[in-house]
Amino acid sequence: MIIRRTILKQDLVKKLYPDSVSTKSALQLLRRDIDLCPKLKERITQAGHTRRHYYNKQQLSLILNHFGITHEEFEIL
């Protein structure tokens, strides 16, 4: 399985929150989940810049591990 170098935040939230009304509300849910865990937020910040429209491979791995999802399961979503 090939893991892409970056993933758009919009693509990530569409898979993590499929029942969300819109992409904007799904992004808010992801931000809220990240903000609730200060350790995760710090590790994501250390892994790279967070003000862009995408997450890098390391940031994606941290987020998926937090939710208990493997890369294979994520690709299936």
Backbone as a printed PyTorch tensor [residue, N CA C, xyz], in Angstrom:
tensor([[[  0.8320,  -1.1800,   0.0000],
         [  0.0000,   0.0000,   0.0000],
         [  0.8770,   1.2440,   0.0000]],

        [[  0.5630,   2.1810,  -0.8560],
         [  1.3130,   3.4220,  -0.9590],
         [  0.5780,   4.4950,  -0.1620]],

        [[  1.3240,   5.1340,   0.7260],
         [  0.7610,   6.2320,   1.5120],
         [  1.2010,   7.5310,   0.8490]],

        [[  0.2200,   8.3750,   0.5180],
         [  0.5410,   9.6400,  -0.1430],
         [  1.3230,  10.5480,   0.8010]],

        [[  2.0950,  11.4480,   0.2220],
         [  2.9080,  12.3690,   1.0090],
         [  2.0580,  13.3540,   1.7990]],

        [[  0.9840,  13.8120,   1.1910],
         [  0.0700,  14.7440,   1.8520],
         [ -1.3680,  14.3180,   1.5870]],

        [[ -2.2620,  14.7720,   2.4490],
         [ -3.6880,  14.5370,   2.2370],
         [ -4.4300,  15.8230,   2.5790]],

        [[ -5.3590,  16.1850,   1.7340],
         [ -6.1590,  17.3810,   1.9900],
         [ -7.0110,  17.1800,   3.2290]],

        [[ -7.1220,  18.2230,   4.0280],
         [ -7.9300,  18.1390,   5.2440],
         [ -9.3840,  17.8210,   4.8980]],

        [[ -9.8860,  18.3680,   3.7830],
         [-11.2660,  18.1120,   3.3830],
         [-11.4800,  16.6350,   3.0670]],

        [[-10.5100,  16.0030,   2.4090],
         [-10.6300,  14.5790,   2.1010],
         [-10.5910,  13.7340,   3.3670]],

        [[ -9.7680,  14.1490,   4.3240],
         [ -9.6650,  13.4290,   5.5890],
         [-10.9780,  13.4610,   6.3560]],

        [[-11.5840,  14.6420,   6.4800],
         [-12.8090,  14.7470,   7.2720],
         [-13.9990,  14.0880,   6.5840]],

        [[-13.9920,  14.0240,   5.2610],
         [-15.0750,  13.3270,   4.5640],
         [-15.0890,  11.8500,   4.9340]],

        [[-13.8900,  11.2910,   5.1670],
         [-13.8030,   9.8840,   5.5350],
         [-14.0380,   9.6660,   7.0240]],

        [[-13.5500,  10.5920,   7.8690],
         [-13.6880,  10.4150,   9.3140],
         [-15.0930,  10.7470,   9.8130]],

        [[-15.7540,  11.7020,   9.1710],
         [-17.0890,  12.1370,   9.5940],
         [-18.0540,  12.0720,   8.4050]],

        [[-18.4220,  10.8780,   7.9640],
         [-19.2720,  10.7700,   6.7700],
         [-20.7040,  11.2780,   6.9850]],

        [[-21.1700,  11.3260,   8.2240],
         [-22.5380,  11.7670,   8.4980],
         [-22.6450,  13.2670,   8.7200]],

        [[-21.5490,  13.9780,   8.5930],
         [-21.5500,  15.4090,   8.8140],
         [-22.3420,  16.1050,   7.7020]],

        [[-22.9710,  17.2180,   8.0660],
         [-23.8120,  17.9600,   7.1320],
         [-22.9900,  18.5690,   6.0010]],

        [[-21.8330,  19.1310,   6.3330],
         [-20.9920,  19.7630,   5.3240],
         [-19.5230,  19.5330,   5.6660]],

        [[-18.6800,  19.8700,   4.7280],
         [-17.2410,  19.7440,   4.9530],
         [-16.7870,  20.7120,   6.0380]],

        [[-17.3750,  21.8850,   6.0500],
         [-17.0100,  22.8930,   7.0500],
         [-17.3200,  22.4060,   8.4590]],

        [[-18.4760,  21.8090,   8.6590],
         [-18.8170,  21.3100,   9.9900],
         [-17.9530,  20.1070,  10.3610]],

        [[-17.5730,  19.3000,   9.3750],
         [-16.6900,  18.1690,   9.6460],
         [-15.3010,  18.6600,  10.0610]],

        [[-14.8250,  19.7220,   9.4230],
         [-13.5410,  20.3050,   9.8120],
         [-13.6040,  20.8470,  11.2390]],

        [[-14.7300,  21.4310,  11.6120],
         [-14.8980,  21.9210,  12.9790],
         [-14.8710,  20.7690,  13.9750]],

        [[-15.4960,  19.6540,  13.6210],
         [-15.4780,  18.4810,  14.4990],
         [-14.0580,  17.9530,  14.6810]],

        [[-13.2850,  17.9160,  13.5990],
         [-11.9070,  17.4530,  13.6990],
         [-11.0840,  18.3970,  14.5670]],

        [[-11.2360,  19.7030,  14.3640],
         [-10.5120,  20.6710,  15.1970],
         [-10.8840,  20.5120,  16.6580]],

        [[-12.1650,  20.2950,  16.9380],
         [-12.6160,  20.1150,  18.3120],
         [-12.0070,  18.8590,  18.9250]],

        [[-11.9780,  17.7700,  18.1710],
         [-11.3870,  16.5320,  18.6730],
         [ -9.8940,  16.6900,  18.9360]],

        [[ -9.2000,  17.4130,  18.0660],
         [ -7.7670,  17.6410,  18.2610],
         [ -7.5320,  18.5650,  19.4530]],

        [[ -8.3510,  19.5950,  19.5940],
         [ -8.1860,  20.5300,  20.7090],
         [ -8.4630,  19.8830,  22.0660]],

        [[ -9.2950,  18.8560,  22.0930],
         [ -9.6060,  18.1780,  23.3500],
         [ -8.4330,  17.3670,  23.8790]],

        [[ -7.4880,  17.0570,  23.0270],
         [ -6.3160,  16.2810,  23.4260],
         [ -5.0620,  17.1380,  23.2110]],

        [[ -4.6180,  17.8460,  24.2510],
         [ -3.4680,  18.7440,  24.0790],
         [ -2.1890,  18.0240,  23.6430]],

        [[ -2.0110,  16.7890,  24.0760],
         [ -0.8170,  16.0320,  23.6930],
         [ -0.8120,  15.7750,  22.1790]],

        [[ -1.9790,  15.4010,  21.6380],
         [ -2.0950,  15.1760,  20.1960],
         [ -1.8520,  16.4710,  19.4330]],

        [[ -2.4280,  17.5490,  19.9170],
         [ -2.2750,  18.8420,  19.2540],
         [ -0.8030,  19.2500,  19.2010]],

        [[ -0.0950,  19.0330,  20.2820],
         [  1.3230,  19.3730,  20.3380],
         [  2.1360,  18.5010,  19.3820]],

        [[  1.8320,  17.2260,  19.3380],
         [  2.5680,  16.3110,  18.4600],
         [  2.3140,  16.6300,  16.9880]],

        [[  1.0820,  17.0160,  16.6480],
         [  0.7580,  17.4000,  15.2670],
         [  1.5150,  18.6650,  14.8860]],

        [[  1.5890,  19.6190,  15.8110],
         [  2.3070,  20.8660,  15.5540],
         [  3.7980,  20.6010,  15.3630]],

        [[  4.3470,  19.6940,  16.1490],
         [  5.7660,  19.3610,  16.0200],
         [  6.0590,  18.6290,  14.7110]],

        [[  5.0690,  17.9380,  14.1720],
         [  5.2590,  17.1610,  12.9490],
         [  5.2570,  18.0250,  11.6940]],

        [[  4.7990,  19.2560,  11.7930],
         [  4.7870,  20.1180,  10.6110],
         [  3.8300,  21.2780,  10.7630]],

        [[  3.8090,  22.0970,   9.7470],
         [  2.9650,  23.2960,   9.7240],
         [  1.4920,  22.8900,   9.6710]],

        [[  0.6440,  23.5360,  10.4630],
         [ -0.7670,  23.1530,  10.5210],
         [ -1.6990,  24.1610,   9.8660]],

        [[ -1.1950,  25.2640,   9.4040],
         [ -2.0490,  26.2970,   8.8080],
         [ -2.2760,  26.1040,   7.3140]],

        [[ -1.8710,  24.9860,   6.7950],
         [ -2.0620,  24.7170,   5.3710],
         [ -3.3450,  23.9300,   5.1700]],

        [[ -3.6900,  23.6820,   3.9200],
         [ -4.9250,  22.9760,   3.5820],
         [ -4.7490,  21.4670,   3.5790]],

        [[ -3.6150,  21.0040,   4.0470],
         [ -3.3520,  19.5680,   4.0350],
         [ -2.5600,  19.1580,   5.2660]],

        [[ -2.5530,  17.8620,   5.5370],
         [ -1.7060,  17.2690,   6.5680],
         [ -0.6320,  16.4540,   5.8690]],

        [[  0.5710,  16.4250,   6.4620],
         [  1.6020,  15.5760,   5.8850],
         [  1.4100,  14.1430,   6.3880]],

        [[  2.2590,  13.2500,   5.9140],
         [  2.1260,  11.8250,   6.2130],
         [  2.2300,  11.5500,   7.7150]],

        [[  3.1660,  12.2200,   8.3830],
         [  3.3590,  12.0050,   9.8150],
         [  2.1570,  12.5210,  10.6160]],

        [[  1.6290,  13.6760,  10.2610],
         [  0.4580,  14.2200,  10.9430],
         [ -0.7480,  13.3160,  10.7540]],

        [[ -0.9110,  12.7840,   9.5420],
         [ -2.0090,  11.8600,   9.2660],
         [ -1.8920,  10.6160,  10.1330]],

        [[ -0.6890,  10.0860,  10.2680],
         [ -0.4850,   8.8990,  11.1050],
         [ -0.8540,   9.1810,  12.5570]],

        [[ -0.4870,  10.3460,  13.0640],
         [ -0.8310,  10.7110,  14.4390],
         [ -2.3460,  10.7890,  14.6350]],

        [[ -3.0380,  11.3920,  13.6870],
         [ -4.4900,  11.5340,  13.7820],
         [ -5.1710,  10.1670,  13.7070]],

        [[ -4.7380,   9.3340,  12.7740],
         [ -5.3400,   8.0070,  12.6340],
         [ -5.0830,   7.1560,  13.8720]],

        [[ -3.8890,   7.2480,  14.4390],
         [ -3.5970,   6.5040,  15.6650],
         [ -4.4780,   6.9820,  16.8160]],

        [[ -4.7420,   8.2800,  16.8750],
         [ -5.6040,   8.8260,  17.9200],
         [ -7.0250,   8.2580,  17.8220]],

        [[ -7.5090,   8.0990,  16.5960],
         [ -8.8450,   7.5580,  16.3790],
         [ -8.8620,   6.0330,  16.3510]],

        [[ -7.6860,   5.4060,  16.4080],
         [ -7.6110,   3.9480,  16.3920],
         [ -7.8850,   3.3400,  15.0330]],

        [[ -7.4700,   4.0350,  13.9850],
         [ -7.6960,   3.5820,  12.6110],
         [ -6.3410,   3.2930,  11.9710]],

        [[ -6.2340,   2.1620,  11.3010],
         [ -5.0050,   1.8540,  10.5730],
         [ -5.0690,   2.4950,   9.1920]],

        [[ -3.9080,   2.5490,   8.5180],
         [ -3.8780,   3.1410,   7.1770],
         [ -4.7260,   2.3120,   6.2050]],

        [[ -4.7470,   1.0000,   6.3860],
         [ -5.5490,   0.1470,   5.5110],
         [ -7.0410,   0.4340,   5.6840]],

        [[ -7.4670,   0.5630,   6.9420],
         [ -8.8740,   0.8750,   7.2120],
         [ -9.2320,   2.2540,   6.6540]],

        [[ -8.2980,   3.1900,   6.7610],
         [ -8.5510,   4.5360,   6.2610],
         [ -8.7430,   4.5370,   4.7470]],

        [[ -7.9460,   3.7530,   4.0260],
         [ -8.0780,   3.6800,   2.5810],
         [ -9.4210,   3.0470,   2.1780]],

        [[ -9.9310,   2.1440,   2.9940],
         [-11.2100,   1.5040,   2.6950],
         [-12.3780,   2.4530,   2.9070]],

        [[-12.2440,   3.3670,   3.8670],
         [-13.3430,   4.3050,   4.1670],
         [-13.7350,   5.1100,   2.9540]]])
